[in-house]
Amino acid sequence: MSCMEIALDLDQLLRSAIEHKQLIRFTYKGNERVVEPHDYGIQSGNRIPGWRMIDVAGIQNCEMLDKHFAGNREVSGRHHRWDEVFIRVAPPAK
């Protein structure tokens, strides 16, 4: 699989995980992480899923888990400014 195909697969996985509010697991800088992806966009020229900022280029072995999360949370403090937001998690269902 080429680097371009891997990047497209990861892009689709991130978008789907945010849309369906599913946890993802991946390796980043040698550490395994399980996260709730909330925002996905470009900041300072890098593709980054937000809250805790992670550069997509550094993500390895990413998979979507069968576990869901509630949705976005109220913003407290400073909110990240995006150059462009591709997708943002919807509020929790009421």
C-alpha positions, -999 to 999 in steps of 0.1 A, spaced: 0 0 0 14 34 -10 18 64 14 -10 81 -4 -34 52 1 -25 50 38 -31 87 42 -65 84 24 -75 54 46 -65 73 78 -85 104 66 -116 83 60 -111 64 93 -108 97 113 -139 112 96 -160 81 102 -149 78 139 -159 114 145 -192 111 126 -201 79 145 -185 90 179 -162 59 181 -130 56 199 -98 51 180 -65 34 190 -32 42 174 5 45 181 20 80 183 56 87 191 61 51 203 31 52 227 -3 35 222 -32 58 226 -70 53 228 -88 86 221 -121 103 215 -116 121 182 -135 154 184 -122 178 157 -103 171 126 -88 199 105 -58 219 95 -39 241 120 -7 259 109 -5 237 78 -8 203 96 -38 179 95 -47 175 132 -75 158 151 -81 180 181 -85 185 215 -50 173 224 -34 181 192 -19 152 173 -2 155 139 -19 129 116 15 123 99 28 108 131 -1 83 136 6 46 130 -15 15 132 -48 33 136 -80 14 141 -115 23 150 -129 5 181 -164 -7 187 -167 15 218 -186 49 215 -183 82 234 -211 106 241 -201 136 219 -186 170 224 -182 187 257 -187 223 267 -156 244 259 -137 256 289 -108 280 287 -92 287 253 -105 268 223 -81 259 195 -83 280 164 -83 261 131 -73 272 97 -99 248 84 -122 223 101 -130 191 81 -154 176 107 -164 182 143 -182 158 166 -219 164 172 -233 173 206 -245 143 228 -280 131 220 -306 143 245 
